[in-house]
Each structure stands twice: as C-alpha cells, then as structure tokens.
Amino acid sequence: MAVDDTFVCAGGVASKDSRIGDRGAPLIKEIGAGDADDFLIGLASWGTGCAFKCVPTVYSRVSSAIE
C-alpha cells in the first residue's frame, strides 16, 4: 500500500510504537500542560505490528477526512 497525503508516519522507536491490536489508536500532538490543548493528528492504520526500530506506523491523517 502506498503512503500518500492522507496518511502520516510516526514512531519507529523499538518497543515504543504501536503493535498488533492497536489499529485505531490515536496519534496526539501534546501542546502545553494538560489535555485541553492536545491535537488529534491521526489514527493508527497499518504497519508491521511489531514495534521495530526505524519502522514507523502509518496513521490515517484526520485532517484529510475533515471538510
């Protein structure tokens, strides 16, 4: 599957990335203290499912679905 502008890649840190069963998990940009200003970037879509180093998870970009 190709990665186009409706996706965003993130992660790629060993044992700190999404795994099998995490599909739909949020990718959030934390802004400031507390949760009030946090920004939803994407939802886990696909990847290796194994949290390998240097292999990111692909997230569906939320902004591409908002009109």
C-alpha positions in Angstrom: 0.0 0.0 0.0 1.4 3.4 -0.9 1.6 6.3 1.6 0.0 9.4 0.2 -1.0 12.7 1.8 -4.0 11.1 3.6 -1.5 9.3 5.9 1.2 10.4 8.3 4.1 8.2 9.5 5.2 8.3 13.1 7.1 6.2 15.6 9.9 3.8 14.6 11.3 3.6 18.2 11.8 0.0 19.2 9.2 -1.2 21.7 7.6 2.2 21.8 5.4 2.1 18.8 2.0 0.6 18.0 1.6 -3.2 17.9 -0.9 -5.7 16.5 -4.3 -4.8 18.0 -3.5 -1.1 18.2 -5.3 -0.1 15.0 -7.5 2.9 15.6 -5.2 4.2 18.4 -4.8 8.0 18.4 -1.6 9.9 17.4 -1.8 13.0 19.5 0.3 16.2 19.5 0.7 17.3 23.1 0.5 21.1 23.4 1.2 22.6 26.8 0.2 21.1 30.2 -3.0 19.1 30.5 -5.2 17.7 27.8 -7.2 20.7 26.8 -4.9 21.9 24.0 -3.9 18.4 22.7 -4.4 17.9 19.0 -5.5 14.7 17.3 -3.2 14.1 14.3 -4.2 10.6 13.1 -5.5 7.1 13.9 -3.3 4.0 13.6 -3.9 2.4 10.2 -1.2 -0.1 9.4 2.4 -1.0 9.9 4.5 -4.1 10.8 2.6 -4.6 14.1 5.9 -5.4 15.8 7.3 -2.0 17.1 10.6 -2.4 15.2 13.3 0.2 15.4 13.3 2.6 12.4 10.0 1.2 11.0 7.1 3.7 11.6 3.4 3.1 12.0 1.2 4.6 9.3 -1.7 6.7 10.6 -4.7 7.9 8.7 -4.4 11.7 8.7 -7.5 13.1 10.5 -7.3 16.4 8.7 -7.8 14.7 5.3 -11.2 13.4 6.4 -12.5 16.7 7.8 -14.2 19.1 5.4 
